Amino acid sequence: MGNFIQFDANAIRELAQILRETDLTEIELVDGESRLRVVRQGVMAAPVLTQVAAAAPAPVATAVPVVAMLDADHPGAVVSPMVGVAYLAPEPGAAQFITVGAKVTQGQTVLLIEAMKTFNQIKAPRAGTVTRILVESGMPVEYGEPLLIIE
């Protein structure tokens, strides 16, 4: 508990404000051996979907929640392990990691999620065929959101 005292109340308030402004659900600050983690509780997917839908054209906005609800329960769904931005290729202009119909092996990188300026490889949890890709490159994703279907 002694390490916690190094962080002042204003720093905690500022981190909480950043959570509200950026729609992040969690921030962790590490300073040497001291660690401060601020987590927003009770975050519901509906407000996030509303904000994403408001920025998207109307036809896409109505389809996204319905598709997300159906695909989240699919046994072959690969879901996002974090909040961030999904990328289907290793860099702009490069070929995508996967395409619909592609055969993947367990552990193969299928896409990237950028979170806090770090690119995290999302790997196939099982071997199979990619039957659907549910996100587009540059699309924000939430924790637990279905990204693709492998059957």
Steps between C-alpha positions, in 0.01 A plus 500: 500500500800731552569526126149630436574822694740608222196569278304808605123543488526743207680238290222250572234759407685579175517130408128463573430802277706343219287184532183705460632707207642208302241230576779276629400260773838468671830688541807365676793724600829342604782700658786278612346256746190715549191411304167683476207349312178697446206295369162634400229273644157435353599582142225383268544424131187693399643852547811405304294351219289816495808719464650281229165483320461877509829541314415232241255523212144401595488161318811378682378633835187285497682184388795505744313433828290217350801328341709546815233340718462200268870441444607542864336166585637315196725209612769604249504867603839657571432786741708803585707457816523879542369842405686654206510545124502193274733473200474220244850555352844546656532847343311728260508364145615152606299183439249407771595231749188302403214503251163327500554139396862493620618197698669597827705303749479531876727785614509673160468880517159597360499874576647771722335710768665828588451593863687788663741529203591131521414256220381169645490191279171313516564135427261230381387299803439196278568372150223531242362711218419870533131524410439863598704807589283725717724807528661739257852636519511810719175409678481550878422179691386427853604225739306183415385628159504229230772565243471203265359151470720191454318174423 
